[in-house]
Amino acid sequence: MSAYNADSLANKDGYSGLIQIPGDILQQILFWSLESLPDEILVGLDSDNTRPHLSEVDDLFYGDEFEEGKFAGEGFVLGDATIVNRGDSFSVHHVPEEWTDGIFTQSRGPRGGRFIHWLHTHPNAVAIPSKQDAEAAQHTLGVDMILGIEFSPSGPLPWYDDAEGVRRKLQPNDIAPVKNKRQRGWFSKSEKPVLGIAPTGHQIHGLELISFHKSGTGINVIFVNDEGYPYGWPF
């Protein structure tokens, strides 16, 4: 998280807004994501109105393109996360909250409008918005986030790396590559780093995280501790 925050600071001029995510919320989302592989999950988040951003942190991370009042929940640290849906990319996008309770209708958008912010995973695909992601984001009051997870065995959906856009790695850079000696079926012969093993038994090779606004502009992500300061502070 410290390395990610340092990158967020170095590239702050490329973002029109910023959000702050507590480290324990990231930990929870990662656990849900890894225990759900190879499925995709959809997570809803709201802003915690009791935790405004620290002014000294915002002042440091505001870039040249910052636009005040761009989205709902701006200026407050994200609160508790709720896992809303799990399945393949089609079901997560197109059969969202209506099945969880009976109060949501199509008139409130394809994701029901229950939460301000949304995060969904891209199993074995880069964290770049697809056409469906861009369409779903039009109903988001806050921001959308994508967590890309590269893993093996990949099954019928190998890592998809061919996408244009700004990619943000959520991992240390000093992980030694490990050659997978099993080279049958869906295993590849290439050497890849192994960050760890998911509860499902999958080897995790890479993580990416981005956030974007429905206008198509990028939103800078900062991970903060219980006191509201970014991991790695002071920079």
C-alpha positions as CSV (number, residue, x, y, z in Angstrom):
1,M,0.0,0.0,0.0
2,S,2.9,2.4,0.7
3,A,4.3,1.8,-2.8
4,Y,0.9,2.2,-4.4
5,N,0.4,5.5,-2.5
6,A,3.8,6.8,-3.6
7,D,2.8,6.1,-7.2
8,S,-0.5,7.9,-6.6
9,L,1.4,10.9,-5.4
10,A,3.9,10.9,-8.2
11,N,1.1,10.8,-10.8
12,K,-1.5,13.0,-9.1
13,D,-1.7,15.4,-12.0
14,G,-3.3,12.8,-14.1
15,Y,-6.4,12.4,-12.0
16,S,-9.6,14.5,-11.7
17,G,-10.5,13.3,-8.1
18,L,-9.3,11.1,-5.3
19,I,-10.7,8.6,-2.8
20,Q,-9.3,7.2,0.4
21,I,-9.7,3.5,1.3
22,P,-8.9,2.1,4.7
23,G,-6.3,-0.6,4.7
24,D,-8.6,-3.1,6.5
25,I,-11.3,-2.5,3.9
26,L,-8.8,-3.4,1.2
27,Q,-7.8,-6.5,3.1
28,Q,-11.4,-7.6,3.4
29,I,-12.0,-7.1,-0.4
30,L,-8.9,-9.0,-1.3
31,F,-10.0,-11.9,0.9
32,W,-13.4,-12.0,-0.7
33,S,-11.9,-11.8,-4.1
34,L,-9.4,-14.6,-3.6
35,E,-11.8,-17.0,-1.9
36,S,-14.2,-16.5,-4.9
37,L,-11.8,-17.4,-7.7
38,P,-12.3,-18.0,-10.5
39,D,-15.6,-16.1,-10.2
40,E,-16.0,-12.3,-10.4
41,I,-17.5,-10.4,-7.4
42,L,-19.3,-7.1,-7.1
43,V,-18.7,-5.1,-3.9
44,G,-20.7,-2.1,-2.7
45,L,-19.2,0.7,-0.6
46,D,-20.4,3.9,1.0
47,S,-18.5,6.9,2.4
48,D,-18.1,7.2,6.2
49,N,-19.5,10.6,7.0
50,T,-17.8,10.5,10.4
51,R,-14.3,10.3,8.7
52,P,-13.6,13.4,6.6
53,H,-10.2,13.4,4.7
54,L,-7.4,15.1,6.5
55,S,-6.8,18.5,4.8
56,E,-3.0,18.1,4.8
57,V,-3.4,14.8,2.9
58,D,-5.8,16.2,0.3
59,D,-3.6,19.2,-0.2
60,L,-0.7,17.0,-1.0
61,F,-2.6,14.7,-3.4
62,Y,-4.6,17.3,-5.3
63,G,-3.3,17.5,-8.9
64,D,-3.6,20.0,-11.7
65,E,-6.7,18.2,-13.1
66,F,-8.6,18.0,-9.8
67,E,-12.3,18.9,-10.0
68,E,-14.1,19.6,-6.7
69,G,-17.6,18.2,-6.3
70,K,-17.2,15.6,-9.0
71,F,-18.9,12.7,-7.3
72,A,-21.1,11.8,-4.3
73,G,-19.2,10.9,-1.1
74,E,-16.2,13.1,-2.1
75,G,-14.0,14.1,0.8
76,F,-14.9,11.2,3.1
77,V,-13.0,8.0,3.7
78,L,-14.7,4.9,2.4
79,G,-16.7,2.9,5.0
80,D,-17.6,-0.8,5.3
81,A,-17.7,-2.9,2.2
82,T,-20.5,-5.4,1.3
83,I,-20.2,-8.2,-1.2
84,V,-23.3,-8.0,-3.4
85,N,-22.9,-10.5,-6.1
86,R,-20.7,-13.3,-7.4
87,G,-20.5,-15.1,-10.7
88,D,-19.3,-14.7,-14.3
89,S,-18.9,-11.2,-15.8
90,F,-22.4,-11.4,-17.4
91,S,-24.3,-12.3,-14.3
92,V,-22.4,-9.8,-12.1
93,H,-23.2,-7.0,-14.5
94,H,-26.7,-7.9,-15.6
95,V,-28.2,-9.8,-12.6
96,P,-27.1,-7.5,-9.8
97,E,-28.9,-6.7,-6.6
98,E,-32.5,-7.6,-7.6
99,W,-32.1,-11.2,-6.4
100,T,-30.7,-10.2,-3.0
101,D,-34.0,-8.5,-1.8
102,G,-37.2,-7.3,-3.4
103,I,-36.8,-3.5,-3.1
104,F,-34.7,-2.8,-6.2
105,T,-36.1,-2.1,-9.6
106,Q,-34.8,-1.6,-13.0
107,S,-35.6,2.1,-12.8
108,R,-32.8,2.6,-10.3
109,G,-30.2,1.3,-12.7
110,P,-28.5,-2.0,-13.4
111,R,-26.9,-2.1,-10.0
112,G,-29.9,-1.0,-8.0
113,G,-28.4,2.2,-6.6
114,R,-28.0,0.9,-3.1
115,F,-24.4,2.0,-2.6
116,I,-22.5,5.1,-3.5
117,H,-19.3,3.4,-4.8
118,W,-18.8,0.0,-6.5
119,L,-15.8,-2.3,-7.0
120,H,-15.8,-5.4,-9.1
121,T,-13.0,-7.9,-9.9
122,H,-11.5,-8.9,-13.2
123,P,-10.4,-12.5,-12.8
124,N,-7.4,-13.0,-15.1
125,A,-7.9,-9.7,-16.8
126,V,-6.3,-6.3,-16.4
127,A,-7.9,-3.6,-14.4
128,I,-9.2,-1.6,-17.3
129,P,-12.9,-0.7,-17.8
130,S,-14.7,-2.7,-20.4
131,K,-17.7,-1.4,-22.4
132,Q,-20.0,-3.0,-19.9
133,D,-18.1,-1.4,-17.1
134,A,-18.5,2.0,-18.6
135,E,-22.2,1.5,-19.1
136,A,-22.8,0.3,-15.5
137,A,-20.8,3.3,-14.2
138,Q,-23.4,5.7,-15.6
139,H,-25.6,4.7,-12.7
140,T,-22.9,5.2,-10.0
141,L,-23.2,8.2,-7.8
142,G,-19.6,7.9,-6.6
143,V,-16.8,6.1,-8.3
144,D,-16.2,2.6,-9.8
145,M,-13.2,0.5,-9.0
146,I,-11.7,-2.6,-10.7
147,L,-9.4,-5.1,-9.1
148,G,-7.6,-7.2,-11.6
149,I,-6.2,-10.6,-10.5
150,E,-3.8,-12.8,-12.4
151,F,-3.8,-16.4,-11.2
152,S,-3.1,-20.0,-12.2
153,P,-4.4,-22.5,-13.0
154,S,-6.4,-20.2,-15.2
155,G,-8.9,-22.7,-16.6
156,P,-10.4,-21.8,-19.9
157,L,-9.8,-18.0,-19.3
158,P,-6.0,-17.3,-19.4
159,W,-4.6,-13.9,-18.4
160,Y,-5.9,-11.3,-20.7
161,D,-3.3,-8.6,-21.1
162,D,-4.3,-6.8,-24.3
163,A,-6.0,-3.7,-23.1
164,E,-5.2,0.0,-23.5
165,G,-5.3,2.3,-20.5
166,V,-3.4,3.3,-17.3
167,R,-2.6,0.2,-15.2
168,R,-1.8,0.4,-11.5
169,K,-0.1,-2.6,-9.8
170,L,-1.0,-3.4,-6.3
171,Q,2.0,-5.5,-5.3
172,P,5.6,-5.3,-4.3
173,N,8.3,-5.2,-7.1
174,D,10.8,-7.6,-5.5
175,I,8.9,-10.9,-5.8
176,A,11.2,-13.5,-7.4
177,P,9.8,-15.4,-10.4
178,V,8.9,-19.1,-9.8
179,K,8.9,-21.5,-12.6
180,N,5.9,-23.8,-12.6
181,K,7.2,-27.3,-13.3
182,R,3.8,-28.7,-14.2
183,Q,3.4,-28.0,-17.9
184,R,0.3,-29.9,-18.8
185,G,-3.2,-28.7,-19.6
186,W,-3.7,-25.1,-18.6
187,F,-0.3,-24.6,-17.0
188,S,2.1,-22.5,-18.9
189,K,5.9,-22.8,-19.2
190,S,6.5,-19.2,-18.5
191,E,8.1,-18.0,-15.2
192,K,5.8,-15.7,-13.2
193,P,6.1,-14.2,-9.7
194,V,4.0,-15.9,-7.0
195,L,2.6,-13.4,-4.5
196,G,0.8,-16.1,-2.5
197,I,-1.8,-18.9,-2.6
198,A,-5.5,-18.1,-2.5
199,P,-7.9,-20.0,-0.3
200,T,-9.1,-21.8,-3.5
201,G,-5.5,-23.1,-4.1
202,H,-4.8,-20.7,-7.0
203,Q,-1.4,-19.2,-7.3
204,I,-1.6,-15.4,-7.4
205,H,0.8,-13.8,-9.9
206,G,-0.4,-10.2,-10.0
207,L,-2.9,-7.6,-8.7
208,E,-4.0,-4.3,-10.2
209,L,-6.4,-1.7,-8.9
210,I,-7.9,1.4,-10.6
211,S,-10.8,3.8,-10.0
212,F,-12.7,5.9,-12.5
213,H,-15.6,8.3,-12.8
214,K,-18.6,7.8,-15.1
215,S,-17.3,10.6,-17.2
216,G,-14.4,8.4,-18.1
217,T,-11.7,10.2,-16.1
218,G,-9.4,8.5,-13.6
219,I,-9.8,8.9,-9.8
220,N,-6.7,8.6,-7.7
221,V,-6.7,6.0,-4.9
222,I,-5.0,6.4,-1.6
223,F,-4.8,3.8,1.2
224,V,-5.1,5.2,4.7
225,N,-4.6,3.9,8.2
226,D,-6.9,4.3,11.2
227,E,-5.7,7.8,11.8
228,G,-6.5,8.9,8.2
229,Y,-2.9,9.2,7.0
230,P,-1.7,7.4,3.9
231,Y,0.5,4.3,4.3
232,G,4.1,5.5,3.7
233,W,3.4,9.0,5.2
234,P,5.3,11.3,5.4
235,F,6.5,11.0,1.7
